[in-house]
Amino acid sequence: MATDPISHIRIQVGLRVAEIRNAACELSQLDLYSRMDAIRRLAAEHGLAALEGLARHSAQAALLPGYRTAVQSCLERVEEALDSRGERDCNAILAALAIRLH
């Protein structure tokens, strides 16, 4: 039986995203930044370039005006980023995100 080589990462990221969504209204900008940066570090440790790029962008967006909308839009792309592997996929995800937020 074949298993997903990053299934444990998917679970960890899923739990972290669920925590963010459940507590979104109570989280400060710095809390959101910290939580998204933790996802970024996890992605970097496991070579998930697209997720790392998305999480980096999300962490930065958490510090800007309109951060709740931006971070929510980023969270909607996490599954797509988990399924992607390369820098090119990261650029496509971030471009789609930029269009949506514009």
Secondary structure as the mmCIF struct_conf table of DSSP 4:
data_model
#
loop_
_struct_conf.conf_type_id
_struct_conf.id
_struct_conf.beg_label_comp_id
_struct_conf.beg_label_asym_id
_struct_conf.beg_label_seq_id
_struct_conf.end_label_comp_id
_struct_conf.end_label_asym_id
_struct_conf.end_label_seq_id
TURN_TY1_P TURN_TY1_P1 PRO A 5 ILE A 6
HELX_RH_AL_P HELX_RH_AL_P1 SER A 7 ASN A 22
TURN_TY1_P TURN_TY1_P2 ALA A 23 GLU A 26
HELX_RH_AL_P HELX_RH_AL_P2 GLN A 29 GLU A 45
TURN_TY1_P TURN_TY1_P3 HIS A 46 GLY A 47
HELX_RH_AL_P HELX_RH_AL_P3 ALA A 49 ALA A 61
TURN_TY1_P TURN_TY1_P4 ALA A 62 LEU A 63
BEND BEND1 LEU A 64 LEU A 64
TURN_TY1_P TURN_TY1_P5 PRO A 65 GLY A 66
HELX_RH_AL_P HELX_RH_AL_P4 TYR A 67 LEU A 75
TURN_TY1_P TURN_TY1_P6 GLU A 76 ARG A 77
HELX_RH_AL_P HELX_RH_AL_P5 VAL A 78 ASP A 83
BEND BEND2 GLY A 86 GLY A 86
HELX_RH_AL_P HELX_RH_AL_P6 GLU A 87 LEU A 101
#
